[in-house]
Amino acid sequence: MRGFESARSPCFALPVLAALLWGVPLRAATPTTVPDPLVYHFSHGRPGVAVAGATYLGLSARSLVMVGYGRPHWLFAAVHVQSALTSEFAVQAAGVRVVAPVAELILQARRVGSYKHPFLAPRQRYAESALSASGKAAQYYVAEAALSAYLPAYAGFIYASAWVNRLYGLPEAHFVFEEVTRAIVRGPWLGSEQLAYFLYLGRSGHHRLAPLVEHVWSSRERGGLFRLGLAFSAQFTRHLSCLAYVTEPVHSPDSLGLWASAGGGVEFRYAWSSTDPAPAFP
């Protein structure tokens, strides 16, 4: 799920935004109440220059390194580099990002190298067999802007994200199976939106389940792709969290089969910072 490539866990957003909007704690407080350490951990300490990042392991392997100013993973402006390896493609990216408790903005350039999917000659509708056609595996470049935001809602919070991409390196009039969005698209423009409503499971709010809707579009005449699914996220310690999700198309201009057209993943995330007030593993 592309919106959750964020540098921090979504659970960080809710307490601060609630305080800004309502000026009251999310749950009944007593004189001995203290902020949840799993939620507020990276909010402590003095802002300053820092090196921070995250390591992701699951169905893929990802790493993110940031250098910037502020409180990493909480309120932070930085330049970043990141890379990812999966069984089907590799990605390298670099750019800038601004992280806040209620939103995140990312501007970056990325290189995508497929291991097996070639560029595709134009068709009105593609079948799964098109992805295994002969030809050199596609490599292309993307200029990307992404904005994600979090809004408190009854018993949980709403997550929304929007991504706009400019594709480079596609042969004239050809399509490509865009590996990150898992959709066949034609450049130069590509975008996606995601909307999820995370419900807290239990009083702590550290485990969350969400219905999810996703829309992918490109500058082509065949219509967009809509997916529906479920997402689960959990915060285990101050530094360790996980995300699992699966989506399936409910409307698609192509017939790519159950695996190629689905979105999904499982990954564990370990966050770190050079200014961590209490570094630990995990």
N, C-alpha and C positions, 0 to 999 in steps of 0.2 A: 504494500500500500504506500504510494509515493508520499502522501502527506506525513506519514510517520517516519520519514527519513530525517525528521527533526533532530536536533542535537540534544533534546531533553525529553523527559517523560511528560505526557499530557497531564498527569495528575498535578504538576506544578502550577497549572494555570488557575484552577478553580478557586483556591482560597484567596488569592490576591485580588482577582476580579470581583469576587463577592464583597470583599472589604471596600473596594473602590465604589461599587454600585450602591451598596446598602449600608456600609459602615457598621456591620454587625458580624459576629462570627457565624460560621456555617452550622455549628452545632452548639447546643447549650453549654455555656462555660461556667466554671466555678472559680473562686479565688486561686485555686491551685492548678488550674488548667495551663498547660504549656503547649506551644506549637508542635504539631506532629513532626518528629525529626525526619521521617522518611519523605515528607513533603517539602519541608523548609530547609533542608540541610544546606543546599548551595546558596541560600539567601544570606547566610552569616558571613562575617568577615568584612574587611574594608575593600572597596573597589580599587582596582589597580591593573597594571599590565600583567597578563597571565597567559600561560600555555595550557590548553585543555583539549579534551576530545572524548571519543567513545569508541569502543570495540564491540562489534556485533558478530555473533556466531549463531548459526542455525542452518537453514537450508542454503544459505549463502554466507560468505565471510566479508565483512565490511570494516573499514577503519576510517576515522575522522580525526583530524588534527586542526586546532584553531589557535591563532595567536591574536590577541586583542586586548581590549580594556573593559573593565567592569567586574561583575561577579559571574564567572562562567556558569553556564546552564541555568542562569536566573535572569540577569540583566546584563547583556554582553554584546559588544560590537567587535567583529573580528574578520580577518581573512582566514580562509580555510583551504585545505586540500583533503580529498577523500578518494577512496578506491573501493571497488567491490569485485568479487569473484563469485560466479555461480557455475552450474554445470553447463550453461548454454551461452554465456557471454561474460565479458569483463568491461568495467567502467572505470575511468579516471576522470576526476573533476577538480576544479579550483575556482574560487570566487570569494565573495564577501557575504556576510550574514549579520543580521541584527536579531538578537534573542531577547524577548521580554516575557514576563509571566503570563501575558494574555495573548501573545501573537509572536510570529516569527517571519522574517523576510529573508529570502535567499536569492542572490543573483550569482549565477555561475556559468561556466562553460564546461562541457563534458565531452569526452570521447567514448564512443561505444564500439566495441568490437565483438561481433557475433562469431561463435565457433562454427556454425553450420548453416545459418539462414542466409540465402543470397538476396540481392536486389531482385525485385519482381517486375516482370513485364505487365503493362496495364491490362486489367480485366474488370468486368463489371462485378463479378463475385468470385471470391477465392475459396477453394477447398483446402483441407488439411494437407493434401498431397503437394500443394504449391510450396510449402515450407521446406520440403526435401528435394526441390528441383536442383538440377546440376547448376554449378556456377560458383564463383568465388564468394566466400563468406563476406557479408556486408560489414563495412566499417564506415562510420559517419560521425559528424560532430553536431553538437547541440548548444545553442545559447538559451539559457533558461532563467525564468523569473518565477518565483513561487511565494505565495503568501498563505499562511495558516493562522487560524484564530480559534479561541475557546470561549464559550459562553455558558455560565452556570444555568442549569435547568433543574426541574423537579427531580430529586433523587439522583442527580448526576450532572452531566454537562454535555453541551453540543460541540462537536468538532467540525470545522469546515476548512477546506483548502482549495486553492485554485492555482494552476500551473499553466504558463504560456511558454512555448518553445519555438525556436527558429532552427530548422534543420539545414545542415550544410553537407555537401559531399554526395548527394544522391544523383545518380545518372538522370539525364533529361527524360521526363515523362515516366519515370519508374516509381514503383512503390517499395516500401520496406516494412518488414515486421519489426516494429519499434519495440526493442526488448524490454524497456522499463515499463511501458504502458501495456505491453502484450496485445498490440493491435496492429493491423496492417494499415499503413497511412501513406499519404503522399505529401511531400513538402510543398511550400517551405514552412507552413505553420501547423502547429500541433498543440493541443491543450487538453486539460482534464480538470474535472472538479470532483471533490469527494465531500460527502456529508454523512456524519455518524452521530448517534445519540447514545453516549455511554452511561449506563446505569450502574450505580454502586452495588456490589454484592457484599453484604455485611456492613457493619457499622463503621469499620475503619476506613472504607473507601479505597483500600489498596488493591482491590480486585474489581474489574469493570468489564461489562459485556455490552456490545453495541450492535444494533442493525446498521448496515452500511449501504449507501448507494453511490455509484461512481459513473461518471460520464466522460467519454473520450471522444474528441473530435479532431478533424484535420481539414486542410483546405482541399476538399474533394467533394464530389457531387453525390456520393452514395449514402450519406447519412452517418450519424454517430453511433457509438457503441455504449450501451447501458448495461451495468452489472449491479446485482444485488448480492448481499452476503452478510456475514457476521464477523465481528472482531472481538478479541479478548485481550485485555492488557492487565498486567500485575506489577506491583512494586514490591520486591522481596526485601531489599535492604536499602540503605542510603544511596548505594551506587549501582545496584543490580535490579534490572527490570526485564520484562519480556513482553512480546507482542505476537499474537497469532491471529490470522485472519484468512478467510476464503471468500471469493466472490465468483459468481457464474453469470454469464450474459443472459439477459432477458430480451434484448434486441440487438442484433448485429447484422451488418451488411455482408458478413462472410460466414462460412461453415467450417470452422477450424477444429471442431471436435472438443471433447471435454477438457483435455489437458492444455492444449495450446491457447484456447480462448479464455481460460480461467485466470483469475488473479489470486494470489495467496502467498503465504509465507509463515514461517515460525522462526523467531530469532530472540536471543538473549542479548541484552545490552549492558555493558559495564562502562559507567561514566567516571572520568577522572579530571583532575585539575591541579596545576602547580600551586594554587592558593587554597586547596581543599582544607577547610577548618578541622577536619577529622579524617584523614586519609585511612582507608582500610580496604581489604579484599576479603570477600566480595562485597 
